[in-house]
Amino acid sequence: MTTLHQRMIDDMRVRNLSLNTQRIYVDRVAKFAKHFRKSPELLGPDEIRTYQVYLIHDRNASWSMLGQTVCALRFLYRNTLGKEWTIQFIPGHKKPVMLPVVISLDEVSRFFEKVCNLKHRAILMTAYGGSLRVSEVTSLRVSDIDSARMLIRIDQGKGRKDRYVMLSPNLLDVLRAYWKVARPAGLLFPGRYPDRPITREAVYQVSIKAAKAAGSNKKVTPRTLRHCFATHLLEAGANLRVIQMLLGHRSLRTTARYTHVSTATLCSTASHLDSLAKTVEEIQKLKSSDPVQS
């Protein structure tokens, strides 16, 4: 480990960035340095711009990767190397606004029916029933399930924030059935080793496989289940502020995007075309019964 590498990690720890964020930032900076085969200390704005163009045109990088790279380089040059030009010479990318993929309650039910493994079903039902990010559900501990208060404690979720989410009776039954078989002691959903959680990639693959088995033409991931939970709550009449708290969103604007995919919002107003169709139908009936036309 280089001195710069350790300094950056220390700076991120001082600012209490999550372990996942630290891992991503270090990985993005390492790829940047590897591209030029030089230490970032010897690179500057020209190389950063060249690398951004390379990611877009040659690598066809996702908007997520582009954003993570910008944040990682800004942190490195501004916080660790003390450069003043970071904001000016490391421009951010305008991310396209995309609506979340959502499936209906019936589709969610069919999806869970295709998850035969009890542990996998418990994981995915917890992700949906608790509106959890995949990193949050894989990090759950047995002690986080509060059956007395019917709550699930999320310890240090995104943004280093604790929160509680609802624990439904149906989910509690599934978790109890899983616990009786697996008997987890610390982590609720351990992976190959008892002291390490199941990987997010494994949960992702299980989700994709179940969606295909259920005959869904949509890509259903753990994040999709989180989007579904929020949308279904909104359609059931839940308050947007309550949904924000359950999802752990910092801004209400983030939660408000679910109004754009909720049938309760989009279908609450009748289309004028329906009235027009009725009028045309009535005219046809009048014509067919008018003695002058016959």
C-alpha positions in Angstrom: 0.0 0.0 0.0 1.4 3.4 -1.0 1.7 6.4 1.3 -0.9 8.3 -0.8 -3.3 5.3 -0.8 -3.1 5.2 3.1 -3.5 9.0 3.4 -6.6 8.9 1.3 -8.1 6.1 3.3 -7.3 8.0 6.5 -8.9 11.1 5.2 -12.1 9.2 4.3 -12.2 7.6 7.8 -11.8 11.0 9.4 -14.8 12.2 7.4 -16.7 9.0 8.4 -17.4 7.9 4.9 -18.9 4.4 4.7 -16.7 1.4 4.0 -18.5 0.8 0.7 -17.8 4.4 -0.4 -14.1 4.0 0.7 -13.8 0.9 -1.4 -15.4 2.5 -4.4 -13.3 5.7 -4.2 -10.0 3.7 -3.8 -10.9 1.5 -6.8 -11.8 4.4 -9.0 -8.5 6.3 -8.2 -6.5 3.1 -8.7 -8.0 2.6 -12.2 -7.2 6.3 -13.0 -3.6 5.8 -11.9 -3.3 2.5 -13.8 -4.5 4.1 -17.0 -1.6 6.5 -17.0 0.8 4.2 -15.1 1.7 7.1 -12.8 0.9 8.2 -9.3 -2.1 10.6 -9.2 0.3 13.1 -7.5 2.0 13.4 -10.9 -1.2 13.9 -12.8 -3.4 16.9 -13.2 -6.4 18.5 -14.9 -5.3 17.6 -18.5 -5.0 13.9 -17.6 -8.3 13.9 -15.7 -10.1 15.4 -18.7 -8.4 12.8 -21.0 -9.5 10.0 -18.7 -13.1 11.2 -18.6 -13.2 11.3 -22.4 -11.7 7.8 -22.4 -14.4 6.4 -20.0 -17.2 7.9 -22.1 -16.0 7.1 -25.7 -13.8 4.1 -25.3 -15.3 2.3 -22.3 -18.9 3.4 -22.6 -19.0 3.7 -18.8 -22.3 3.9 -17.0 -23.5 7.1 -15.5 -22.9 5.5 -12.1 -19.3 4.8 -12.8 -18.7 8.3 -14.2 -20.2 9.9 -11.2 -18.2 7.7 -8.8 -15.0 8.5 -10.6 -15.7 12.3 -10.4 -16.4 12.1 -6.7 -13.4 9.9 -6.0 -11.0 12.2 -7.9 -12.5 15.3 -6.4 -12.0 13.8 -2.9 -8.4 12.8 -3.7 -7.3 16.1 -5.1 -9.2 18.4 -2.9 -9.0 16.7 0.5 -5.9 14.5 0.3 -3.7 16.5 -2.0 -5.1 20.0 -1.2 -5.6 21.2 -4.7 -7.9 24.2 -5.2 -8.9 23.5 -8.8 -10.9 20.4 -8.2 -14.4 21.7 -8.9 -13.3 23.8 -11.9 -11.3 21.1 -13.6 -13.1 18.0 -12.6 -16.6 18.6 -14.1 -19.5 16.4 -13.1 -21.6 14.6 -15.6 -25.3 15.4 -16.1 -27.1 12.2 -15.3 -30.2 11.4 -17.3 -33.4 11.4 -15.3 -34.7 7.8 -15.4 -37.8 6.5 -13.7 -37.5 3.4 -11.6 -38.8 0.0 -12.9 -41.8 -1.1 -10.9 -43.8 -4.4 -11.1 -47.3 -4.9 -9.7 -48.3 -6.6 -6.5 -49.4 -9.7 -8.4 -46.0 -9.8 -10.2 -44.2 -9.5 -6.9 -46.2 -12.4 -5.5 -45.3 -14.6 -8.5 -41.7 -13.5 -8.2 -41.5 -14.7 -4.6 -43.1 -18.0 -5.5 -40.2 -18.8 -7.8 -37.6 -18.3 -5.0 -37.4 -21.8 -3.7 -34.4 -21.5 -1.4 -35.7 -20.4 2.1 -32.7 -18.2 2.8 -32.9 -16.4 -0.6 -36.6 -15.9 -0.2 -36.1 -14.4 3.3 -33.4 -12.0 1.9 -35.6 -10.8 -1.0 -38.7 -10.5 1.1 -36.8 -8.5 3.7 -35.5 -6.2 0.9 -39.1 -5.6 -0.3 -40.9 -5.6 3.0 -38.4 -3.3 4.6 -37.6 -1.1 1.6 -33.9 -1.9 2.1 -30.9 -1.3 -0.1 -29.1 -4.5 -0.9 -26.1 -3.4 1.2 -28.5 -2.9 4.1 -30.2 -6.2 3.9 -26.9 -8.2 3.6 -25.5 -6.4 6.6 -28.5 -7.1 8.9 -27.8 -8.9 12.2 -30.1 -11.2 14.1 -30.4 -8.6 16.8 -31.7 -6.0 14.3 -35.0 -7.9 14.1 -37.2 -6.4 16.9 -40.3 -8.7 16.9 -41.6 -7.1 20.1 -42.0 -3.7 18.4 -42.4 -5.2 14.9 -39.5 -3.1 13.6 -36.2 -3.7 11.8 -33.3 -1.6 12.8 -31.0 -0.4 10.0 -27.6 0.2 11.5 -25.6 2.9 9.7 -27.4 2.9 6.4 -26.5 5.1 3.5 -25.2 8.5 4.8 -24.1 6.8 8.1 -27.7 7.1 9.4 -29.6 4.7 11.6 -33.3 4.2 11.0 -36.2 1.8 11.7 -38.5 0.2 9.1 -41.7 -1.8 9.5 -41.6 -5.6 10.1 -44.7 -7.2 8.7 -46.2 -10.3 10.3 -45.8 -12.3 7.1 -42.1 -11.3 6.9 -41.6 -12.2 10.5 -43.0 -15.7 9.9 -40.6 -16.2 7.0 -37.6 -15.0 9.1 -38.6 -17.3 11.9 -38.8 -20.3 9.6 -35.4 -19.4 8.1 -33.9 -19.0 11.6 -35.1 -22.4 12.7 -33.3 -24.0 9.8 -30.2 -21.9 9.5 -29.7 -20.8 13.1 -27.6 -17.7 12.3 -25.9 -16.3 15.4 -24.4 -12.9 14.4 -25.1 -11.9 10.8 -28.7 -12.7 9.8 -27.7 -13.7 6.2 -24.1 -14.9 6.3 -22.3 -16.0 3.2 -19.8 -18.9 2.8 -18.2 -17.9 6.1 -20.3 -17.2 9.2 -18.5 -13.8 9.9 -19.0 -12.5 6.4 -22.4 -11.5 4.8 -23.7 -13.0 1.7 -22.4 -11.0 -1.3 -24.6 -8.4 -3.1 -23.7 -10.1 -6.4 -25.2 -13.4 -5.1 -28.5 -11.7 -4.1 -28.6 -9.9 -7.5 -28.2 -13.2 -9.4 -31.0 -14.9 -7.3 -33.3 -12.0 -8.1 -32.6 -12.0 -11.8 -33.2 -15.8 -11.9 -36.5 -15.6 -10.1 -37.8 -12.9 -12.4 -37.1 -15.0 -15.4 -38.7 -18.0 -13.8 -41.8 -15.9 -13.1 -42.0 -14.9 -16.7 -41.4 -11.3 -16.1 -40.3 -9.2 -19.1 -38.7 -6.7 -16.7 -35.3 -6.7 -15.1 -36.1 -7.3 -11.4 -33.2 -6.6 -9.0 -33.1 -6.0 -5.2 -33.3 -2.3 -6.1 -36.4 -2.9 -8.1 -38.0 -4.5 -5.0 -37.2 -1.3 -3.1 -38.8 0.8 -5.8 -41.9 -1.4 -5.8 -42.3 -1.1 -2.0 -42.3 2.7 -2.2 -44.7 2.8 -5.2 -47.1 0.3 -3.7 -47.1 2.2 -0.4 -47.9 5.4 -2.3 -50.7 3.7 -4.2 -52.1 2.5 -0.9 -52.4 6.1 0.3 -49.3 6.3 2.5 -47.9 9.8 3.2 -44.9 10.8 1.1 -43.1 12.0 4.1 -43.5 8.7 5.9 -42.2 6.9 2.8 -39.2 9.2 2.8 -38.4 8.2 6.4 -38.8 4.5 5.7 -36.5 4.6 2.6 -34.0 6.8 4.4 -34.0 9.5 1.7 -32.2 12.7 2.6 -34.5 14.8 0.3 -38.2 14.6 -0.3 -37.5 15.3 -3.9 -35.9 11.9 -4.2 -39.0 10.2 -2.8 -41.3 12.3 -5.0 -40.2 10.6 -8.1 -42.4 7.6 -7.2 -45.4 9.8 -8.0 -44.3 9.6 -11.6 -44.8 5.8 -11.7 -47.7 5.4 -9.3 -51.0 4.3 -10.8 -52.7 6.2 -8.0 -51.2 9.4 -9.4 -51.2 8.7 -13.1 -54.7 7.2 -13.3 -56.5 9.4 -10.8 -57.6 11.8 -13.6 -59.9 10.5 -16.4 -58.8 11.1 -19.9 -60.9 13.3 -22.2 -60.6 10.6 -24.8 -63.0 8.4 -22.7 -65.6 11.1 -22.8 -65.1 11.5 -26.5 -65.5 7.8 -27.1 -68.8 7.8 -25.2 -70.0 10.7 -27.3 -69.2 8.9 -30.5 -70.9 5.8 -29.3 -74.1 7.7 -28.4 -74.1 9.4 -31.8 -73.9 6.0 -33.6 -76.8 4.7 -31.5 -78.9 7.8 -32.4 -78.2 7.4 -36.1 -79.2 3.7 -36.0 -82.5 4.5 -34.3 -83.4 7.8 -36.3 -86.3 7.1 -38.7 -85.1 9.8 -41.1 -81.8 7.9 -41.6 -83.5 4.5 -42.1 
